Amino acid sequence: MAVDGVESSAVAQDFVQFALDAGVLRFGEFKTKAGRLSPYFFNSGLFDDGAKIARLAGFYADRLIESGVEFDMIFGPAYKGIPLGATVAAELARRGRNYPFAYNRKEAKAHGEGGNLVGAPLKGRVLIVDDVMSAGTAVRESIAAIEAAGATPHAVAIALDRQEKATENGVDVAHSAVQYVRNQLGLQVVAIATLDDLLNYLSGHAAADLGAHRERVLAYRARYGAS
């Protein structure tokens, strides 16, 4: 199945099904940070037990290996990126690909080891692991921390690419946050699934009372989708 000629991988389709089963992906009417009324909502905080987050890490590992992106270590930005980065590192190690892992604190620690970085020293090409990318703020903060440590921000792995216009100072812009990170910041971005993958899934499950959701998601993409 394809939307506008865009094929969807088996990994992406399985991930959409998994997100629905876990209650992470829901349909309805939800207000986004940008003030838009979205017909779907993706809440990665609901990957909230060991089995779910382990399977989620498996999807990240599948896509990273499939993409061929090369990196030397993993960085998980606070807060959601911390468990994501840790479990992805563990899953890749289970598959024979062992990478150092680090994360940051929101506030620097003044005692003990001090600083705002925890884990392996940041060096080489760094992969940033997070859930979604709305404005790219977390990525820019991660880039600053990585560069300050003398390492190279190289790629970003996310669960879902919403493929919608970003906002700057409350105004819609033509590009998405992912496009900005790719084209302006020069980092590779690997997503487990995209909005196109979600639409492909809905197209293939129209008989399961999902057809109406597909029409609303298509209308949302027509209005806010990034070209």
Secondary structure, 3 states (H helix, E strand, C coil): CEECCEECCHHHHHHHHHHHHCCCEEEEEEECCCCCEEEEEECHHHCCCHHHHHHHHHHHHHHHHHHCCCCCEEEECCCCHHHHHHHHHHHHHHCCCCCCEEEEEEEEECCCCCEEEEECCCCCEEEEECCECCCCHHHHHHHHHHHHCCCEEEEEEEEEECCEEEEECCEEEEEEHHHHHHHCCCCEEEEEEEHHHHHHHHHHCHHHCCHHHHHHHHHHHHHHECC
